[in-house]
Amino acid sequence: MKLFGKNISSDRLTRWLFILTFFGIWFASPFISFDDDDGWRQQFFLKIMPASLTNIPLFFLNTEWLAPRLLRKRGIASYLLSLLGLALFFIVLQGIMKNWLLAPECKGVVFHSYKALFPVLFVTAVSTGYATVLFMLEGEKAGREARQERMQSELSFLRSQISPHFIFNILNSIVYLIRSKSPLAEPVTIKLSELMRYMLYDSNDAQIPLEKEINYLENYVELQRIRFEEDVEIRLNIEGDIAGQLIEPMLMIPFVENAFKHGVGLVAEPVIDIDLKYNEKEMTFRVRNKITPETQADKDNSSGIGLQNVRRRLELLYPETHRLELNRTDEWFVAELWLAFGHTK
């Protein structure tokens, strides 16, 4: 929000509105409560208002100086003791000012200090409550920021674990093509450069368009098709309309990589079945691969960082808007993910 050409946060604007409202009511109340008998209002402005105005520095000294330095750093005991001294100082100050301003009607400094007791204590109590609320809100904000920083650090760590794993697998595909002197080596290298560009740049964003993630998925699967040729039956089905959906990058690939890691090799007639269906609100992503008792044991012993990694990322980013199911039978391992768009933390 802009005020007088300057950007002002909603929190700061709320604080100033509270302060202006409080002191507006404070100084307007005498005019609402009393009639203008014998020029009382003129006397108030000239002889009482100056002393009452000292409640403003009292408020700000407490909220902007005393509370931040003592309440937050030295504890409540030091703060309350200093606050008592501050209140006594302003009680005496207002007594001296009224004794001087109201002469010759003066009734003595002690009398006017006594009369200032309630206003000063009231402003002190309000400013202390205000400072306490600010202290609690800032503590809560700092806690949220700390949790957010820890989450971002953990996500960065998880992503850094994923990228090398993909790179090693894709480079193995390139090595296979080069050794077999396949004419596909050059176009596959170009596809690899596209994958690397996605992994190095786009995957650093908090969220990316779903279309980019799908393109990455298709390129990865195409590389695997070229690598395994007719040895592995690879099925890829994608249904849906792109409508501005956003998703955490590198979220679907670990399921596919895991399927290729454990669904080929010792598996007879291996099958990798990938199915993605989505609309503007949600998506369902399922990956199936055939397994054998041998690959089952291997999967149990080294499920890899992939699935553990993506499960943790889902817990951090989609705590209440995802569902992940991992099921295995004697012949199949199935990973199924349901995800609602637009609900990351």
C-alpha positions as CSV (number, residue, x, y, z in Angstrom):
1,M,0.0,0.0,0.0
2,K,1.2,3.5,-0.9
3,L,0.8,6.6,1.3
4,F,2.2,9.9,0.2
5,G,4.1,8.2,-2.5
6,K,5.8,5.7,-0.1
7,N,5.2,2.0,0.3
8,I,3.8,1.1,3.7
9,S,3.2,-2.4,4.8
10,S,-0.3,-3.4,6.1
11,D,1.2,-4.1,9.6
12,R,2.7,-0.7,9.9
13,L,-0.5,1.0,8.6
14,T,-2.5,-1.0,11.2
15,R,-0.2,0.2,14.0
16,W,-0.4,3.8,13.0
17,L,-4.2,3.6,12.7
18,F,-4.4,2.2,16.2
19,I,-2.1,4.9,17.7
20,L,-4.0,7.8,15.9
21,T,-7.3,6.4,16.9
22,F,-6.2,6.0,20.6
23,F,-4.8,9.5,21.0
24,G,-7.7,11.0,18.9
25,I,-10.2,9.5,21.3
26,W,-8.0,10.5,24.3
27,F,-7.8,14.2,23.4
28,A,-11.3,14.4,22.0
29,S,-13.0,13.0,25.1
30,P,-12.8,16.1,27.2
31,F,-14.7,18.1,24.6
32,I,-17.4,15.4,24.4
33,S,-17.8,15.1,28.2
34,F,-17.8,18.8,29.2
35,D,-19.7,22.0,28.2
36,D,-17.8,25.2,27.4
37,D,-18.6,26.9,30.7
38,D,-16.5,30.0,31.4
39,G,-14.1,29.4,28.6
40,W,-13.1,26.0,29.8
41,R,-12.0,24.8,26.4
42,Q,-9.7,27.7,25.9
43,Q,-8.2,27.1,29.4
44,F,-7.8,23.4,28.4
45,F,-5.9,24.2,25.3
46,L,-3.6,26.7,26.9
47,K,-3.0,25.2,30.4
48,I,-3.8,21.5,30.4
49,M,-3.2,20.2,26.9
50,P,0.6,20.9,26.9
51,A,1.0,18.6,29.9
52,S,-1.3,16.0,28.4
53,L,0.7,16.0,25.2
54,T,3.6,14.4,27.2
55,N,1.6,11.2,27.1
56,I,2.6,10.8,23.5
57,P,6.4,10.6,24.1
58,L,5.5,8.3,27.1
59,F,3.7,6.0,24.7
60,F,6.5,5.9,22.2
61,L,9.4,5.7,24.7
62,N,7.7,2.5,26.1
63,T,6.8,0.9,22.8
64,E,9.7,1.8,20.6
65,W,12.6,2.1,23.1
66,L,12.0,0.5,26.5
67,A,10.2,-2.7,25.4
68,P,12.5,-3.6,22.5
69,R,15.6,-3.2,24.6
70,L,14.5,-4.6,27.9
71,L,11.5,-6.9,27.4
72,R,13.0,-8.7,24.5
73,K,16.6,-8.8,25.8
74,R,16.7,-8.7,29.6
75,G,13.3,-10.2,30.6
76,I,10.1,-9.0,32.2
77,A,11.5,-8.1,35.6
78,S,14.0,-5.5,34.3
79,Y,11.4,-4.1,32.0
80,L,8.7,-3.6,34.7
81,L,11.2,-2.0,37.0
82,S,12.3,0.5,34.3
83,L,8.7,1.0,33.2
84,L,7.7,2.0,36.8
85,G,10.6,4.6,36.8
86,L,9.4,5.9,33.5
87,A,5.8,6.3,34.7
88,L,6.9,8.1,37.9
89,F,9.1,10.5,35.8
90,F,6.1,11.5,33.7
91,I,3.8,11.8,36.7
92,V,6.1,14.3,38.3
93,L,6.8,16.0,34.9
94,Q,3.1,16.6,34.3
95,G,2.7,17.8,37.9
96,I,5.4,20.4,37.5
97,M,4.0,21.5,34.1
98,K,0.5,21.9,35.4
99,N,1.8,23.7,38.5
100,W,3.5,26.2,36.3
101,L,0.8,26.6,33.6
102,L,-2.1,26.9,36.1
103,A,-0.4,29.6,38.3
104,P,-1.7,31.5,40.2
105,E,-4.5,28.9,40.5
106,C,-1.8,26.5,41.4
107,K,-2.5,24.0,44.2
108,G,1.1,22.6,44.4
109,V,3.2,20.1,42.4
110,V,2.1,17.2,44.6
111,F,-1.6,17.9,44.0
112,H,-1.1,18.0,40.2
113,S,1.2,14.9,40.3
114,Y,-1.6,13.1,42.1
115,K,-4.1,14.2,39.4
116,A,-1.7,13.0,36.7
117,L,-1.5,9.5,38.3
118,F,-4.4,7.9,36.5
119,P,-3.8,9.4,33.0
120,V,-0.1,8.3,33.0
121,L,-0.8,4.9,34.4
122,F,-3.6,4.4,31.8
123,V,-1.3,5.4,28.9
124,T,1.4,3.2,30.4
125,A,-0.9,0.2,30.6
126,V,-2.2,0.7,27.0
127,S,1.4,1.1,25.6
128,T,2.6,-1.9,27.5
129,G,-0.3,-4.0,26.1
130,Y,0.5,-2.7,22.6
131,A,4.2,-3.5,23.0
132,T,3.4,-7.0,24.3
133,V,1.2,-7.7,21.3
134,L,3.9,-6.5,19.0
135,F,6.5,-8.6,20.8
136,M,4.3,-11.7,20.4
137,L,3.5,-11.0,16.7
138,E,7.2,-10.4,15.9
139,G,8.1,-13.6,17.7
140,E,5.5,-15.5,15.7
141,K,6.7,-13.9,12.5
142,A,10.3,-14.8,13.3
143,G,9.3,-18.4,14.0
144,R,7.5,-18.6,10.7
145,E,10.5,-17.2,8.8
146,A,12.8,-19.6,10.6
147,R,10.6,-22.6,9.7
148,Q,10.3,-21.3,6.1
149,E,14.1,-21.0,5.9
150,R,14.6,-24.5,7.3
151,M,12.1,-25.8,4.8
152,Q,13.7,-24.1,1.9
153,S,17.1,-25.4,3.0
154,E,15.8,-28.9,3.2
155,L,14.1,-28.6,-0.2
156,S,17.4,-27.3,-1.7
157,F,19.2,-30.3,-0.2
158,L,16.6,-32.7,-1.5
159,R,16.8,-31.2,-5.0
160,S,20.6,-31.3,-5.0
161,Q,20.4,-35.1,-4.2
162,I,18.0,-35.7,-7.2
163,S,19.9,-33.9,-9.9
164,P,23.1,-36.0,-9.9
165,H,21.0,-39.2,-9.8
166,F,19.3,-38.3,-13.0
167,I,22.4,-37.1,-14.7
168,F,24.2,-40.5,-14.1
169,N,21.2,-42.4,-15.6
170,I,20.9,-40.2,-18.6
171,L,24.6,-40.2,-19.3
172,N,24.5,-44.0,-19.2
173,S,22.0,-43.8,-22.0
174,I,24.3,-41.6,-24.1
175,V,27.3,-43.9,-23.5
176,Y,25.2,-46.9,-24.7
177,L,24.3,-45.1,-27.9
178,I,27.9,-44.0,-28.6
179,R,29.3,-47.5,-28.0
180,S,26.7,-49.0,-30.4
181,K,27.5,-46.2,-33.0
182,S,23.8,-45.4,-33.2
183,P,22.8,-42.5,-35.5
184,L,20.6,-41.4,-32.7
185,A,23.5,-40.4,-30.5
186,E,23.4,-36.8,-31.8
187,P,19.7,-36.1,-31.4
188,V,19.7,-37.8,-28.0
189,T,22.6,-35.6,-26.9
190,I,20.4,-32.6,-27.9
191,K,17.6,-34.0,-25.8
192,L,20.1,-34.4,-23.0
193,S,21.0,-30.7,-23.2
194,E,17.3,-29.8,-23.0
195,L,17.0,-32.0,-19.9
196,M,20.1,-30.4,-18.4
197,R,18.8,-26.9,-19.0
198,Y,15.6,-27.8,-17.2
199,M,17.4,-29.3,-14.3
200,L,19.9,-26.5,-13.9
201,Y,17.6,-23.5,-14.4
202,D,13.9,-24.2,-14.2
203,S,14.1,-26.7,-11.3
204,N,15.4,-23.8,-9.1
205,D,12.1,-22.1,-9.2
206,A,9.6,-22.7,-6.5
207,Q,6.9,-23.6,-9.0
208,I,6.9,-24.0,-12.8
209,P,4.2,-24.5,-15.4
210,L,3.0,-28.1,-15.6
211,E,3.7,-28.0,-19.3
212,K,7.4,-27.8,-18.6
213,E,7.4,-30.7,-16.2
214,I,5.4,-32.8,-18.8
215,N,7.9,-31.9,-21.5
216,Y,10.7,-33.0,-19.3
217,L,8.9,-36.3,-18.6
218,E,8.3,-36.9,-22.3
219,N,12.0,-36.3,-23.1
220,Y,13.2,-38.6,-20.4
221,V,10.9,-41.4,-21.5
222,E,12.0,-40.9,-25.1
223,L,15.6,-41.3,-24.1
224,Q,14.7,-44.5,-22.3
225,R,12.9,-45.8,-25.4
226,I,15.9,-45.2,-27.5
227,R,18.2,-46.8,-24.9
228,F,16.1,-50.0,-24.4
229,E,14.6,-50.2,-27.9
230,E,12.4,-53.3,-28.0
231,D,13.7,-54.8,-24.8
232,V,11.3,-52.9,-22.6
233,E,7.7,-52.1,-23.3
234,I,7.2,-48.5,-22.4
235,R,3.6,-47.1,-22.2
236,L,3.1,-43.3,-21.8
237,N,-0.4,-41.9,-21.6
238,I,-1.0,-38.2,-20.9
239,E,-4.5,-36.7,-20.9
240,G,-5.5,-33.2,-20.0
241,D,-5.7,-29.5,-21.0
242,I,-3.0,-27.1,-20.1
243,A,-4.7,-24.2,-18.2
244,G,-2.0,-22.4,-16.2
245,Q,-1.4,-25.2,-13.6
246,L,1.7,-24.8,-11.6
247,I,3.7,-27.6,-9.9
248,E,6.9,-28.1,-7.9
249,P,9.7,-29.0,-10.4
250,M,11.1,-32.5,-10.5
251,L,8.2,-33.9,-8.7
252,M,7.0,-36.7,-11.2
253,I,10.4,-37.8,-12.6
254,P,11.5,-39.7,-9.5
255,F,8.6,-42.2,-9.8
256,V,9.6,-42.9,-13.5
257,E,13.3,-43.1,-12.7
258,N,12.5,-45.6,-9.9
259,A,10.4,-47.7,-12.3
260,F,13.3,-47.9,-14.8
261,K,15.8,-48.6,-12.0
262,H,13.9,-51.6,-10.6
263,G,11.7,-52.7,-13.5
264,V,14.3,-53.7,-16.1
265,G,17.3,-56.1,-16.1
266,L,16.3,-59.3,-14.4
267,V,12.6,-58.8,-15.1
268,A,11.2,-61.0,-17.8
269,E,9.3,-59.1,-20.4
270,P,9.6,-55.8,-18.5
271,V,6.8,-53.2,-18.7
272,I,6.9,-49.6,-17.7
273,D,3.4,-48.1,-17.6
274,I,3.1,-44.3,-17.1
275,D,-0.3,-42.6,-16.9
276,L,-1.0,-38.9,-16.2
277,K,-4.4,-37.3,-16.1
278,Y,-5.0,-33.7,-15.1
279,N,-7.3,-30.8,-15.2
280,E,-7.2,-27.2,-14.0
281,K,-7.7,-28.3,-10.3
282,E,-5.9,-31.6,-9.8
283,M,-3.9,-34.4,-11.3
284,T,-3.5,-38.1,-11.0
285,F,-0.1,-39.6,-11.8
286,R,0.4,-43.4,-11.8
287,V,3.6,-45.4,-12.6
288,R,3.6,-49.2,-12.8
289,N,6.6,-51.5,-13.4
290,K,6.8,-55.3,-13.4
291,I,9.0,-56.9,-10.7
292,T,10.3,-60.3,-9.8
293,P,11.3,-61.7,-6.4
294,E,14.9,-60.8,-7.1
295,T,14.1,-57.2,-8.0
296,Q,11.7,-57.1,-5.1
297,A,14.5,-57.8,-2.6
298,D,16.7,-55.2,-4.4
299,K,13.9,-52.6,-4.1
300,D,13.5,-53.3,-0.4
301,N,17.2,-52.9,0.2
302,S,17.8,-49.8,-1.9
303,S,14.6,-47.9,-2.7
304,G,17.0,-45.1,-3.5
305,I,16.8,-41.4,-2.6
306,G,14.1,-41.0,-5.3
307,L,10.9,-42.1,-3.6
308,Q,12.0,-41.2,-0.1
309,N,13.0,-37.8,-1.4
310,V,9.8,-37.0,-3.2
311,R,7.7,-38.2,-0.3
312,R,9.4,-35.7,2.0
313,R,9.0,-32.9,-0.6
314,L,5.3,-33.6,-0.8
315,E,5.0,-33.5,3.0
316,L,6.7,-30.1,3.0
317,L,5.0,-28.5,0.0
318,Y,1.6,-30.2,-0.2
319,P,0.9,-31.3,3.4
320,E,-2.9,-31.5,3.1
321,T,-3.4,-31.6,-0.7
322,H,-1.7,-34.7,-1.9
323,R,-2.1,-38.5,-1.6
324,L,0.7,-40.9,-2.3
325,E,0.2,-44.6,-2.4
326,L,2.9,-47.2,-3.0
327,N,1.7,-50.8,-3.6
328,R,3.5,-54.0,-4.6
329,T,2.2,-57.4,-5.6
330,D,4.0,-60.5,-6.8
331,E,4.4,-59.0,-10.3
332,W,3.8,-55.2,-10.1
333,F,5.0,-52.2,-8.2
334,V,2.6,-49.3,-8.4
335,A,3.1,-45.7,-7.4
336,E,0.1,-43.4,-7.5
337,L,0.1,-39.7,-6.7
338,W,-3.0,-37.4,-6.5
339,L,-2.3,-33.7,-6.2
340,A,-4.4,-30.5,-6.0
341,F,-3.0,-27.5,-7.9
342,G,-2.4,-24.1,-6.3
343,H,-2.1,-25.2,-2.7
344,T,1.7,-25.3,-1.9
345,K,2.8,-23.8,1.4
